[in-house]
Amino acid sequence: MATTVTAIRAPRRGGPFDLFAEVSSALDAAGERLGDGDVVVISSKYAAVSQGRTVTEASVAASAPARALARRLGMREGLAEAVMRESDEVMGGVAGFAMAVTGGILAPNAGIDGSNAGEGRIVLYPDGAHELAEQVRRKAFLRLGARAGVVLSDSRLMPMRAGTCGVAVAFAGIEAVHDARGQADLDGRPLAVTMRAVADSIATMANHEMGEGPESTPIAIVRGSGARMTSSRGEASDAAVSSAECVYARGLSGAGSDAAELEVAPRLLD
């Protein structure tokens, strides 16, 4: 079965609302019905708005550590405070952006931004994102009879690449990572490190169709993804690795090698 992605329009909402009811209504309006094996992808920002997870940035009182962070990175103080409150760890930063970890995801400003949030407001990540995804999954089964997966998605930047792709902020009902280690490659050699980021790949497919601007399509149905379905909620740890295990974090910190001993070598095929 070919993989298809269908973006679903939904009205803009500015305050708390019933997320599943809005998703169900949007599917009905589009003439779409969830089926077994489908994965419904919902913008994490849309999900956060459903919980009332938006704040007026100017109303956020900055603590002394947040003011220090703001000075160091050239950030607005209210945003710096929001990042510190919402993140598990601030690993560093560049002008205007703190690189922060939240829910196992390393993102500029802990994924907080003002896109489509209204003048002067910022949107946080959903609270209890995996539980929220599981609630949608259960309701899809109980009310629609569909054994579907759920992904709450956001856009993300990739190191040394222009543009954004998708990341699964939370998921339920699917195996988020497929461990292919030990499987044979084309030459019969066992794969040593390959683990397929299924939930993130689905988020990326959906992100391409949903858009990030004025499209007003915060929902997508991904069909034929081949994702392994489960009957449980996910956990952040299912798809995350620690900074000690992350090749980027280790490499840039010098933890994996003595950078002073590295030399620039000719390209292999020069």
ABEGO torsion letter per residue (X at the ends): XBBBBBBBBBBBBABBBBAAAAAAAAAAAAGBBBBBGBBBBBBAAAAAAAAGBBBBAAABBBBAAAAAAAAAAGBBAAAAAAAAAABABBAEEBBGBBBBBBGGBBBBGGGBBABGAEBGBBBBBBBGAAAAAAAAAAAAAAAAGBBBBBBBBBBBBBBGBBEBBBBBABBBGBBABBBABGBBBAAGBBBAABBBBAAAAAAAAAAAAAEABAAGBABBBBBGAGBBBBABBBBAAAABBBAAABAAAAAAAGAABBAAABBBBBBAAX
